[in-house]
């Protein structure tokens, strides 16, 4: 088509508009491909938090019934408060950081299992380092995935 053709400007404008639409779509492709994985990571983190809450509630009930010492209910309360902190930190992962929520979920699962076993005396006392390290690692992973740790790492 020649530049002198009366339809040249309309065709060229249509071509530019289609090119811009293609570039816009191309920019969205990575986020669209990552979205199902982000949902799985967020769901696994949420399930791990619910498991953590269930273990804390059962620990509190066991302390209230008298199966274990009543002081364990304080740990159950701390565990419940900590779970709400974990939830607020890992609520919305940054693009490309969602996999850290899966690691945080695994670490919190280990802590949720270890605390009742410690409370009932199944594990020796020195294993208390395990849930403490799991809580610290889980918080760091979740905050890094949510963007709270990103500003600290750059500074």
C-alpha positions as CSV (number, residue, x, y, z in Angstrom):
1,X,0.0,0.0,0.0
2,X,1.4,3.4,-0.9
3,X,1.6,6.3,1.5
4,X,-0.6,8.3,-0.9
5,X,-3.5,5.8,-0.6
6,X,-6.5,7.3,1.3
7,X,-6.7,4.2,3.6
8,X,-3.1,4.2,4.5
9,X,-3.4,6.3,7.7
10,X,-6.4,4.3,8.9
11,X,-4.6,1.0,8.2
12,X,-1.4,2.2,9.8
13,X,-3.3,3.4,12.9
14,X,-5.0,0.0,13.1
15,X,-1.6,-1.7,12.8
16,X,-0.1,0.5,15.6
17,X,-3.1,-0.2,17.9
18,X,-2.8,-4.0,17.3
19,X,0.9,-3.8,18.0
20,X,0.3,-1.9,21.3
21,X,-2.3,-4.5,22.3
22,X,0.1,-7.3,21.6
23,X,2.8,-5.6,23.7
24,X,0.4,-5.1,26.5
25,X,-0.6,-8.7,26.4
26,X,3.0,-9.8,26.3
27,X,3.7,-7.9,29.4
28,X,0.9,-9.7,31.2
29,X,2.0,-13.2,30.2
30,X,4.5,-13.9,33.0
31,X,2.0,-12.8,35.7
32,X,-0.8,-14.9,34.1
33,X,1.5,-18.0,34.0
34,X,2.5,-17.5,37.6
35,X,-1.0,-17.0,39.0
36,X,-1.9,-20.7,39.5
37,X,1.4,-21.2,41.3
38,X,0.8,-18.2,43.6
39,X,-2.6,-19.6,44.5
40,X,-1.1,-23.0,45.4
41,X,1.6,-21.3,47.5
42,X,-1.0,-19.1,49.3
43,X,-3.3,-22.0,49.9
44,X,-0.6,-24.2,51.3
45,X,0.5,-21.4,53.6
46,X,-3.1,-20.9,54.8
47,X,-3.5,-24.6,55.4
48,X,-0.3,-24.7,57.5
49,X,-1.6,-21.7,59.5
50,X,-4.9,-23.5,60.2
51,X,-3.0,-26.6,61.3
52,X,-0.9,-24.4,63.5
53,X,-4.1,-22.9,65.1
54,X,-5.6,-26.4,65.5
55,X,-2.5,-27.6,67.3
56,X,-2.5,-24.5,69.5
57,X,-6.2,-25.0,70.4
58,X,-5.7,-28.7,71.2
59,X,-2.7,-27.8,73.3
60,X,-4.8,-25.3,75.3
61,X,-7.6,-27.9,75.7
62,X,-5.1,-30.5,76.9
63,X,-3.8,-28.0,79.4
64,X,-7.3,-27.1,80.5
65,X,-8.3,-30.7,81.0
66,X,-5.2,-31.5,83.0
67,X,-3.4,-33.9,80.6
68,X,-0.5,-31.5,80.7
69,X,0.5,-28.6,82.9
70,X,-1.7,-25.6,82.9
71,X,1.3,-23.4,81.9
72,X,1.1,-24.9,78.4
73,X,-2.0,-22.8,77.7
74,X,0.2,-19.7,77.8
75,X,2.3,-21.2,75.0
76,X,-1.0,-22.0,73.1
77,X,-2.0,-18.4,73.4
78,X,1.4,-17.2,72.1
79,X,1.1,-19.7,69.3
80,X,-2.4,-18.3,68.4
81,X,-1.1,-14.7,68.4
82,X,1.9,-15.7,66.4
83,X,-0.3,-17.3,63.8
84,X,-2.2,-14.1,63.2
85,X,1.2,-12.3,62.8
86,X,2.2,-14.9,60.2
87,X,-1.1,-14.5,58.4
88,X,-0.7,-10.8,58.1
89,X,2.9,-11.0,56.9
90,X,2.3,-13.7,54.2
91,X,-1.1,-12.4,53.0
92,X,0.0,-11.2,49.5
93,X,3.2,-12.5,48.1
94,X,5.3,-10.4,45.7
95,X,5.6,-11.6,42.1
96,X,8.3,-14.3,41.9
97,X,8.5,-14.7,45.7
98,X,5.5,-17.0,46.3
99,X,7.6,-20.2,46.6
100,X,8.9,-18.9,49.9
101,X,5.4,-19.2,51.3
102,X,5.6,-23.0,50.5
103,X,8.8,-23.3,52.5
104,X,7.3,-21.2,55.3
105,X,4.3,-23.6,55.3
106,X,6.6,-26.6,55.7
107,X,8.5,-25.0,58.5
108,X,5.4,-24.1,60.4
109,X,4.1,-27.6,59.9
110,X,7.2,-28.9,61.6
111,X,6.7,-26.5,64.5
112,X,3.0,-27.4,64.8
113,X,3.9,-31.0,65.2
114,X,6.9,-30.5,67.5
115,X,5.2,-28.3,70.1
116,X,2.6,-30.9,71.2
117,X,5.2,-33.7,71.2
118,X,7.4,-31.5,73.4
119,X,4.5,-30.7,75.7
120,X,3.5,-34.3,76.2
121,X,7.1,-35.2,76.9
122,X,7.6,-37.4,73.8
123,X,10.6,-35.4,72.7
124,X,13.5,-34.4,75.0
125,X,13.7,-30.8,76.3
126,X,16.6,-29.7,74.2
127,X,14.4,-30.1,71.0
128,X,12.8,-26.8,72.0
129,X,15.3,-25.3,69.6
130,X,13.4,-26.9,66.7
131,X,10.1,-25.0,67.0
132,X,11.9,-21.8,67.9
133,X,14.1,-22.0,64.8
134,X,11.0,-23.0,62.7
135,X,9.1,-20.0,63.9
136,X,11.9,-17.6,63.1
137,X,12.6,-19.2,59.7
138,X,8.8,-19.2,58.9
139,X,8.5,-15.6,59.8
140,X,11.5,-14.6,57.8
141,X,10.4,-16.6,54.7
142,X,6.8,-15.2,54.9
143,X,7.9,-11.6,55.4
144,X,10.4,-11.9,52.5
145,X,7.7,-13.4,50.3
146,X,5.3,-10.6,51.3
147,X,7.8,-7.8,50.8
148,X,8.4,-6.9,54.4
149,X,11.9,-8.2,54.3
150,X,12.8,-6.7,50.9
151,X,13.4,-3.2,52.2
152,X,15.6,-4.5,55.0
153,X,17.7,-6.6,52.7
154,X,18.4,-3.7,50.3
155,X,19.4,-1.3,53.2
